[in-house]
C-alpha cells in the first residue's frame, strides 16, 4: 500500500509543478474572473455614442417623422437622421457619420417597403430594429385607414392566452425547465472538458514515462496494476485541486461583485435557483465518468511507445466522449426523447446523458440507481481487463497499431 501512495503523491506533485498545469490554471482563473465580471466590462467598454442611420423618405416626406418616433420606441440608442438622396447617404457612410441608410418607398401591394444599405450587414440588430419599427408603423397606418379604435388595435395585437401544463405528477414547469436547461448546459461542458482533459493527461503521463525508460525502473519495484490506479487517483486529486481553485475563485468573485446569483449571466443560465441534488448528481457522474475514461486512457497509453502516437491511440475514446456530448446537446431541447432514455443506460454515454435527464426531468430513482450500478460495474470490468492490458503494455516498445497492440499486451501479461 505504501508503494501505491508513493506513486500517487509523485504523480500529483509532479503534475502540480509543471509549467503547463500552472499556465493553464492561471488562464482559466483569468477567464473565470472575466466571466464573473462581464457586466462591468460591458458597461466600461460600452460606447455612449448613438448609432446613426439615415432615412431617405421617397413617399413624399410623409413617413419620416412617424418612423423616427417608431424607432425611438423600439431602440432609443438608435438615432435617425434625414438624407435627401442616396448620393448624400453614401458620402455619409464613407465618412463614417452613419452606419447605414434606409430607403422607404411606396409599394403597390404592401403600401410601402424599406431597403437597408450598409458597408457591412453583419450587425443584424440594427436592421432588425429598423424592420420592427417599420412593421409597427405599417400596422398603425393600416389601422388608421380602417378607422379602428385604440381598443380594437389593442385587441388585434394582443396574442391569445397560452399555457403549458404537465400532467405527470411532480413534473417540472416550463420555467423550471428553462432554468434547468441553462444550468445543465454549463455543467455538461464542465463534465465534457474535465473528463477529456484529465483522461488524456493520464495517457500522456504513461507514454512519457515509457519514452524516458522510467517505466523499466518502476515496474521492478511497483506492480503495474498499482501504478495504473495510483496514477488515476493522482490525476483525480489534481483535477480536484483545479476545480476547487476555479469554483472557489468564481464564488468569491460573484460575492464581491453581485448581490446574488439572480443577475446578468447567472440569471440567464438559471444559477439563481440551483437545486442541490443537481450539483450532487453532477459530482457523481463527473467522478464516475472520469474513472471510466481514465482507466481506458491508462490502458491505451500503456501500449504506446511514443508520445506522438498517444492522440492516435486514444482517438476512439475521444470520439466516444464527443458523441456523448453531442447527443446531450441535442437532448437539451427534448430530454424526454426515446433515444436520450436509451443512450442514458449505455455506460460510455451515461455520465453526460443520464445527468442531462436528472437535471431536466423528474427521473425515477430506480432508473438513476440502475444507470449508476451499470456504470460502476463497467468501471470494475474495465479495470480488471485494463489492468491486464496495462501489465503487458508497459513492457511493450515499438510501433503501436491499436487493436493489435492491445492483443499483444494481453498476451504479454499472461507471461508475467
Order of alpha helices (4+ residues) and beta strands (2+ residues): alpha-alpha-alpha-beta-alpha-beta-alpha-beta-beta-alpha-alpha-alpha-alpha-alpha-alpha-alpha-alpha-alpha-alpha-alpha-alpha
